[in-house]
Amino acid sequence: QVQLVESGGGLVQAGESLRLSCVGSGTLVVINAMGWYRQAPGKQRELVAAIRYGDKKTYVDSVKGRFTISRDNAKKTVYLQMTSLKPDDTAVYYCNGPDSPIYRWGPGTQVTVSS
């Protein structure tokens, strides 16, 4: 069974940066397709960034140019580097399969951006 644990969130002011990490365990399978989701209060969980076969990267329009997804297969870790953070980025961030969330949801990591 794959277990995913997110970390790196925190409380920051608008315009600042954070780097989130998602570490996988419980399997030796290389992570080739992973995504970052977020869920803000009163809203549905949405996919904001994905990295797929061949390191193809996609982003939702609201974060394009500000967020960067990357991975380190040796560390079984996927990252989300977030810059120029806005209050609208406030949410709990999760990682999972980008096309279908086939893994058990991890604890998530809270990102709070104040103005």
SULWO-V75650 format. One line per field, one symbol per residue. ss: DSSP state (H for helix, E for strand, L for the rest). phi: phi as a letter, one per 20 degrees, with the letter a starting at -180 (. if undefined). psi: psi as a letter, one per 40 degrees, with the letter a starting at -180 (. if undefined). A space follows every 50 residues. Layout:
ss = ???
phi = ???
psi = ???
This chain:
ss = LLEEEEELLEEEELLLLEEEEEEEELLLLLLLLEEEEEELLLLLLEEEEE ELHHHLEEELLLLLLLEEEEEEHHHLEEEEEELLLLHHHLEEEEEELLLL LLLLLLLLEEEEEEL
phi = .ecdcebofrdcegnecbceccdebnbdffedbbcddbcegmcffcedbb ccgmmfdcbfgfdgnddcebbcffelcddcedclfcgfegaedcdagfeb feeffefmcedcded
psi = hhhhhiieiahiiheaiihiihhiieiehhhehiihiihiheiihihdii hahefhhiiideehedihiiigddefhhihhhifiideehihhiiihddh geihhaeihhhhhi.
